[in-house]
Amino acid sequence: MTEDDIRVLLDGYAAWNRGEFDVLGGLLDPELEWEPGFADLNAGVHRGADGFRRFVDSWVESFDEFRIEPELLVQSDDTVIVVAHQQGRGHGSGIELEARVVHVWTVREGKALRWWGPRTLGDALEALGDEKPEVALRSYQAFNRGDLEGALAVFDPEIVWHTYLVPGPGGGTYHGHEGVHELWADARNIFGDFRNEPERMVAVGDRLLVLVRICGWGKESGVEVEAKIAHIHTFRDGKVVRVESYENREDALRELGIY
């Protein structure tokens, strides 16, 4: 799956929000296999891009002021999971509806061969066939809820973490679980209490690229602070053994041959 394919997918979601429902048309293979979620009236496996278009049309037309905003992309080989926030007002009922939805696309040689609407992100990650995104996501989620030991559990005891940001200009390298604790303490001198929100994950070999949005409050100023950075996690035997942080996301993409 190329960056062009990713851009077409994201442009398609943006177009849905503008009421342009066929922007993805050129990406869809004529024999697209599509499988809505278990609770949908169309549940089950279907074939054909035309049928999928009709399914999408009926889905969108059931809402007024429909919007769907991708929040997280998880990519491995030719599969990408899109986690999106969907909202709208029920057509006819006027009831405000809001949900988190998960879509799984398989794209090969510029064509979408399969679309699936799993029940949960966990179901999608389990079917991905690559444990790295689930392992890293578990760590970020634990950190964001304040469970530092849970966040550390995915890291090898001899983890090496290099960052450009702390403890000062030029960054530094932190070693082991104790070092990661020190890193997070140093980061709080800049961001106060902060969250690491993954926006995109791309698995390549034994490494995982994570585009991260850091959001917090300046410790001294109290002003809201945000930064968009990248982490590259290196895995061995199911554990993260090294993390490299990048101020410029394009540098991280180039490092993995993606950009």
KOLKOL-350960 format. One record per residue (C-alpha): residue number from 1; residue in one letter; x, y, z. Coordinates in nm, 3 decimals. Example, Ala and Ser with C-alpha at 12.3 -4.5 7.8 and 13.67 -1.06 7.14 Angstrom:
BEGIN
+-----+------+---------+---------+---------+
| seq | type |      xx |      yy |      zz |
+-----+------+---------+---------+---------+
|   1 |    a |   1.230 |  -0.450 |   0.780 |
|   2 |    s |   1.367 |  -0.106 |   0.714 |
+-----+------+---------+---------+---------+
//
This chain:
BEGIN
+-----+------+---------+---------+---------+
| seq | type |      xx |      yy |      zz |
+-----+------+---------+---------+---------+
|   1 |    m |   0.000 |   0.000 |   0.000 |
|   2 |    t |   0.147 |   0.333 |  -0.108 |
|   3 |    e |   0.119 |   0.682 |   0.040 |
|   4 |    d |  -0.093 |   0.772 |  -0.263 |
|   5 |    d |  -0.340 |   0.498 |  -0.164 |
|   6 |    i |  -0.355 |   0.637 |   0.190 |
|   7 |    r |  -0.419 |   0.987 |   0.058 |
|   8 |    v |  -0.701 |   0.860 |  -0.167 |
|   9 |    l |  -0.862 |   0.686 |   0.131 |
|  10 |    l |  -0.841 |   0.997 |   0.350 |
|  11 |    d |  -0.966 |   1.216 |   0.066 |
|  12 |    g |  -1.259 |   0.976 |   0.035 |
|  13 |    y |  -1.358 |   1.023 |   0.399 |
|  14 |    a |  -1.325 |   1.401 |   0.361 |
|  15 |    a |  -1.541 |   1.387 |   0.048 |
|  16 |    w |  -1.814 |   1.196 |   0.233 |
|  17 |    n |  -1.828 |   1.490 |   0.474 |
|  18 |    r |  -1.882 |   1.721 |   0.176 |
|  19 |    g |  -2.159 |   1.501 |   0.039 |
|  20 |    e |  -1.943 |   1.367 |  -0.244 |
|  21 |    f |  -1.987 |   0.994 |  -0.203 |
|  22 |    d |  -1.803 |   0.851 |  -0.503 |
|  23 |    v |  -1.454 |   0.996 |  -0.464 |
|  24 |    l |  -1.327 |   0.646 |  -0.376 |
|  25 |    g |  -1.470 |   0.510 |  -0.699 |
|  26 |    g |  -1.136 |   0.491 |  -0.879 |
|  27 |    l |  -0.981 |   0.300 |  -0.589 |
|  28 |    l |  -1.245 |   0.027 |  -0.571 |
|  29 |    d |  -1.175 |  -0.297 |  -0.753 |
|  30 |    p |  -1.485 |  -0.400 |  -0.955 |
|  31 |    e |  -1.487 |  -0.730 |  -0.762 |
|  32 |    l |  -1.441 |  -0.566 |  -0.422 |
|  33 |    e |  -1.530 |  -0.799 |  -0.134 |
|  34 |    w |  -1.717 |  -0.614 |   0.137 |
|  35 |    e |  -1.844 |  -0.727 |   0.474 |
|  36 |    p |  -2.047 |  -0.496 |   0.701 |
|  37 |    g |  -2.052 |  -0.539 |   1.077 |
|  38 |    f |  -2.250 |  -0.813 |   1.246 |
|  39 |    a |  -2.540 |  -0.585 |   1.347 |
|  40 |    d |  -2.596 |  -0.443 |   0.998 |
|  41 |    l |  -2.889 |  -0.558 |   0.788 |
|  42 |    n |  -2.636 |  -0.635 |   0.513 |
|  43 |    a |  -2.417 |  -0.847 |   0.743 |
|  44 |    g |  -2.221 |  -1.112 |   0.560 |
|  45 |    v |  -1.976 |  -1.121 |   0.272 |
|  46 |    h |  -2.071 |  -0.951 |  -0.054 |
|  47 |    r |  -1.891 |  -0.889 |  -0.382 |
|  48 |    g |  -1.892 |  -0.599 |  -0.626 |
|  49 |    a |  -1.805 |  -0.231 |  -0.610 |
|  50 |    d |  -2.150 |  -0.127 |  -0.730 |
|  51 |    g |  -2.318 |  -0.303 |  -0.439 |
|  52 |    f |  -2.072 |  -0.142 |  -0.198 |
|  53 |    r |  -2.153 |   0.202 |  -0.339 |
|  54 |    r |  -2.524 |   0.140 |  -0.286 |
|  55 |    f |  -2.452 |   0.022 |   0.070 |
|  56 |    v |  -2.253 |   0.340 |   0.145 |
|  57 |    d |  -2.523 |   0.560 |  -0.011 |
|  58 |    s |  -2.797 |   0.402 |   0.203 |
|  59 |    w |  -2.579 |   0.427 |   0.514 |
|  60 |    v |  -2.502 |   0.798 |   0.464 |
|  61 |    e |  -2.858 |   0.883 |   0.358 |
|  62 |    s |  -2.990 |   0.754 |   0.692 |
|  63 |    f |  -2.832 |   1.061 |   0.853 |
|  64 |    d |  -2.871 |   1.436 |   0.829 |
|  65 |    e |  -2.553 |   1.642 |   0.866 |
|  66 |    f |  -2.343 |   1.327 |   0.849 |
|  67 |    r |  -1.970 |   1.346 |   0.936 |
|  68 |    i |  -1.702 |   1.081 |   0.973 |
|  69 |    e |  -1.356 |   1.186 |   1.092 |
|  70 |    p |  -1.064 |   0.937 |   1.086 |
|  71 |    e |  -0.875 |   0.951 |   1.417 |
|  72 |    l |  -0.630 |   0.660 |   1.387 |
|  73 |    l |  -0.482 |   0.461 |   1.098 |
|  74 |    v |  -0.307 |   0.128 |   1.163 |
|  75 |    q |  -0.123 |  -0.016 |   0.862 |
|  76 |    s |   0.054 |  -0.346 |   0.800 |
|  77 |    d |   0.147 |  -0.462 |   0.449 |
|  78 |    d |  -0.157 |  -0.408 |   0.227 |
|  79 |    t |  -0.409 |  -0.366 |   0.510 |
|  80 |    v |  -0.506 |  -0.045 |   0.687 |
|  81 |    i |  -0.743 |  -0.011 |   0.981 |
|  82 |    v |  -0.929 |   0.321 |   0.998 |
|  83 |    v |  -1.075 |   0.418 |   1.336 |
|  84 |    a |  -1.318 |   0.706 |   1.289 |
|  85 |    h |  -1.557 |   0.921 |   1.486 |
|  86 |    q |  -1.898 |   0.918 |   1.317 |
|  87 |    q |  -2.180 |   1.157 |   1.400 |
|  88 |    g |  -2.502 |   1.284 |   1.252 |
|  89 |    r |  -2.871 |   1.331 |   1.310 |
|  90 |    g |  -3.103 |   1.045 |   1.231 |
|  91 |    h |  -3.300 |   1.116 |   0.915 |
|  92 |    g |  -3.665 |   1.141 |   1.014 |
|  93 |    s |  -3.610 |   1.088 |   1.390 |
|  94 |    g |  -3.391 |   1.395 |   1.440 |
|  95 |    i |  -3.201 |   1.206 |   1.711 |
|  96 |    e |  -2.834 |   1.296 |   1.744 |
|  97 |    l |  -2.623 |   0.986 |   1.689 |
|  98 |    e |  -2.254 |   0.943 |   1.763 |
|  99 |    a |  -2.029 |   0.638 |   1.744 |
| 100 |    r |  -1.674 |   0.519 |   1.701 |
| 101 |    v |  -1.650 |   0.299 |   1.393 |
| 102 |    v |  -1.375 |   0.074 |   1.261 |
| 103 |    h |  -1.315 |   0.002 |   0.892 |
| 104 |    v |  -1.054 |  -0.234 |   0.750 |
| 105 |    w |  -0.933 |  -0.185 |   0.393 |
| 106 |    t |  -0.712 |  -0.418 |   0.189 |
| 107 |    v |  -0.542 |  -0.229 |  -0.095 |
| 108 |    r |  -0.306 |  -0.391 |  -0.342 |
| 109 |    e |  -0.150 |  -0.237 |  -0.655 |
| 110 |    g |  -0.367 |   0.071 |  -0.621 |
| 111 |    k |  -0.700 |  -0.111 |  -0.587 |
| 112 |    a |  -0.915 |  -0.175 |  -0.281 |
| 113 |    l |  -0.983 |  -0.549 |  -0.283 |
| 114 |    r |  -1.166 |  -0.578 |   0.049 |
| 115 |    w |  -1.356 |  -0.368 |   0.302 |
| 116 |    w |  -1.468 |  -0.496 |   0.641 |
| 117 |    g |  -1.656 |  -0.331 |   0.926 |
| 118 |    p |  -1.548 |  -0.520 |   1.241 |
| 119 |    r |  -1.730 |  -0.487 |   1.569 |
| 120 |    t |  -1.430 |  -0.346 |   1.760 |
| 121 |    l |  -1.076 |  -0.223 |   1.707 |
| 122 |    g |  -0.962 |  -0.529 |   1.903 |
| 123 |    d |  -1.124 |  -0.756 |   1.645 |
| 124 |    a |  -0.948 |  -0.567 |   1.365 |
| 125 |    l |  -0.609 |  -0.578 |   1.536 |
| 126 |    e |  -0.643 |  -0.950 |   1.606 |
| 127 |    a |  -0.711 |  -1.015 |   1.237 |
| 128 |    l |  -0.421 |  -0.798 |   1.124 |
| 129 |    g |  -0.165 |  -1.076 |   1.173 |
| 130 |    d |   0.095 |  -0.839 |   1.321 |
| 131 |    e |   0.119 |  -0.794 |   1.697 |
| 132 |    k |   0.330 |  -0.476 |   1.697 |
| 133 |    p |   0.047 |  -0.219 |   1.660 |
| 134 |    e |  -0.162 |  -0.379 |   1.935 |
| 135 |    v |   0.138 |  -0.397 |   2.171 |
| 136 |    a |   0.232 |  -0.032 |   2.117 |
| 137 |    l |  -0.126 |   0.091 |   2.134 |
| 138 |    r |  -0.169 |  -0.088 |   2.466 |
| 139 |    s |   0.130 |   0.104 |   2.602 |
| 140 |    y |   0.007 |   0.444 |   2.483 |
| 141 |    q |  -0.340 |   0.380 |   2.624 |
| 142 |    a |  -0.198 |   0.275 |   2.962 |
| 143 |    f |   0.021 |   0.587 |   2.976 |
| 144 |    n |  -0.273 |   0.814 |   2.895 |
| 145 |    r |  -0.482 |   0.673 |   3.178 |
| 146 |    g |  -0.192 |   0.714 |   3.424 |
| 147 |    d |  -0.092 |   0.346 |   3.443 |
| 148 |    l |   0.284 |   0.391 |   3.401 |
| 149 |    e |   0.371 |   0.035 |   3.497 |
| 150 |    g |   0.124 |  -0.092 |   3.239 |
| 151 |    a |   0.283 |   0.135 |   2.981 |
| 152 |    l |   0.630 |   0.005 |   3.069 |
| 153 |    a |   0.522 |  -0.360 |   3.048 |
| 154 |    v |   0.564 |  -0.370 |   2.669 |
| 155 |    f |   0.925 |  -0.245 |   2.689 |
| 156 |    d |   1.224 |  -0.477 |   2.725 |
| 157 |    p |   1.405 |  -0.421 |   3.058 |
| 158 |    e |   1.706 |  -0.301 |   2.857 |
| 159 |    i |   1.502 |  -0.059 |   2.645 |
| 160 |    v |   1.698 |   0.226 |   2.485 |
| 161 |    w |   1.496 |   0.542 |   2.412 |
| 162 |    h |   1.652 |   0.832 |   2.224 |
| 163 |    t |   1.462 |   1.159 |   2.207 |
| 164 |    y |   1.539 |   1.495 |   2.045 |
| 165 |    l |   1.324 |   1.685 |   2.295 |
| 166 |    v |   1.450 |   1.626 |   2.650 |
| 167 |    p |   1.632 |   1.675 |   2.880 |
| 168 |    g |   1.743 |   1.980 |   2.677 |
| 169 |    p |   1.856 |   2.099 |   2.333 |
| 170 |    g |   1.992 |   1.808 |   2.132 |
| 171 |    g |   1.789 |   1.556 |   2.326 |
| 172 |    g |   1.923 |   1.257 |   2.512 |
| 173 |    t |   1.926 |   0.879 |   2.546 |
| 174 |    y |   1.752 |   0.695 |   2.829 |
| 175 |    h |   1.821 |   0.334 |   2.930 |
| 176 |    g |   1.602 |   0.071 |   3.092 |
| 177 |    h |   1.268 |   0.108 |   3.270 |
| 178 |    e |   1.419 |   0.349 |   3.519 |
| 179 |    g |   1.542 |   0.562 |   3.231 |
| 180 |    v |   1.196 |   0.572 |   3.072 |
| 181 |    h |   1.052 |   0.690 |   3.404 |
| 182 |    e |   1.315 |   0.965 |   3.400 |
| 183 |    l |   1.227 |   1.054 |   3.040 |
| 184 |    w |   0.860 |   1.095 |   3.124 |
| 185 |    a |   0.948 |   1.308 |   3.428 |
| 186 |    d |   1.170 |   1.530 |   3.212 |
| 187 |    a |   0.893 |   1.564 |   2.954 |
| 188 |    r |   0.656 |   1.683 |   3.224 |
| 189 |    n |   0.888 |   1.977 |   3.284 |
| 190 |    i |   0.779 |   2.095 |   2.939 |
| 191 |    f |   0.426 |   1.965 |   2.894 |
| 192 |    g |   0.306 |   1.925 |   3.253 |
| 193 |    d |   0.057 |   1.641 |   3.259 |
| 194 |    f |   0.042 |   1.526 |   2.899 |
| 195 |    r |  -0.102 |   1.262 |   2.671 |
| 196 |    n |   0.049 |   1.075 |   2.377 |
| 197 |    e |  -0.225 |   1.027 |   2.116 |
| 198 |    p |  -0.129 |   0.796 |   1.825 |
| 199 |    e |  -0.266 |   0.918 |   1.491 |
| 200 |    r |  -0.108 |   0.662 |   1.259 |
| 201 |    m |   0.086 |   0.336 |   1.295 |
| 202 |    v |   0.279 |   0.164 |   1.016 |
| 203 |    a |   0.443 |  -0.176 |   1.070 |
| 204 |    v |   0.757 |  -0.239 |   0.861 |
| 205 |    g |   0.964 |  -0.549 |   0.939 |
| 206 |    d |   1.066 |  -0.545 |   1.305 |
| 207 |    r |   0.986 |  -0.174 |   1.340 |
| 208 |    l |   0.670 |   0.025 |   1.398 |
| 209 |    l |   0.631 |   0.390 |   1.303 |
| 210 |    v |   0.389 |   0.583 |   1.524 |
| 211 |    l |   0.283 |   0.938 |   1.440 |
| 212 |    v |   0.200 |   1.090 |   1.777 |
| 213 |    r |   0.021 |   1.404 |   1.890 |
| 214 |    i |   0.149 |   1.519 |   2.229 |
| 215 |    c |  -0.100 |   1.739 |   2.412 |
| 216 |    g |  -0.067 |   1.893 |   2.756 |
| 217 |    w |  -0.036 |   2.216 |   2.947 |
| 218 |    g |   0.283 |   2.418 |   2.996 |
| 219 |    k |   0.403 |   2.347 |   3.347 |
| 220 |    e |   0.489 |   2.710 |   3.420 |
| 221 |    s |   0.262 |   2.902 |   3.182 |
| 222 |    g |  -0.050 |   2.688 |   3.202 |
| 223 |    v |  -0.089 |   2.744 |   2.827 |
| 224 |    e |  -0.211 |   2.450 |   2.619 |
| 225 |    v |   0.083 |   2.286 |   2.440 |
| 226 |    e |   0.069 |   2.052 |   2.141 |
| 227 |    a |   0.336 |   1.886 |   1.930 |
| 228 |    k |   0.315 |   1.643 |   1.639 |
| 229 |    i |   0.611 |   1.406 |   1.640 |
| 230 |    a |   0.700 |   1.050 |   1.544 |
| 231 |    h |   0.831 |   0.745 |   1.727 |
| 232 |    i |   0.995 |   0.443 |   1.566 |
| 233 |    h |   0.972 |   0.136 |   1.789 |
| 234 |    t |   1.204 |  -0.159 |   1.726 |
| 235 |    f |   1.071 |  -0.496 |   1.844 |
| 236 |    r |   1.241 |  -0.818 |   1.948 |
| 237 |    d |   1.058 |  -1.123 |   2.083 |
| 238 |    g |   0.736 |  -0.926 |   2.128 |
| 239 |    k |   0.897 |  -0.645 |   2.330 |
| 240 |    v |   1.009 |  -0.295 |   2.236 |
| 241 |    v |   1.388 |  -0.277 |   2.262 |
| 242 |    r |   1.446 |   0.070 |   2.116 |
| 243 |    v |   1.249 |   0.389 |   2.053 |
| 244 |    e |   1.372 |   0.676 |   1.836 |
| 245 |    s |   1.178 |   1.001 |   1.846 |
| 246 |    y |   1.164 |   1.247 |   1.555 |
| 247 |    e |   1.064 |   1.611 |   1.557 |
| 248 |    n |   0.997 |   1.597 |   1.181 |
| 249 |    r |   0.750 |   1.327 |   1.087 |
| 250 |    e |   0.872 |   1.321 |   0.728 |
| 251 |    d |   1.219 |   1.222 |   0.852 |
| 252 |    a |   1.067 |   0.921 |   1.028 |
| 253 |    l |   0.867 |   0.824 |   0.719 |
| 254 |    r |   1.182 |   0.846 |   0.508 |
| 255 |    e |   1.375 |   0.637 |   0.761 |
| 256 |    l |   1.136 |   0.349 |   0.698 |
| 257 |    g |   1.123 |   0.409 |   0.323 |
| 258 |    i |   0.760 |   0.517 |   0.334 |
| 259 |    y |   0.778 |   0.882 |   0.225 |
+-----+------+---------+---------+---------+
//
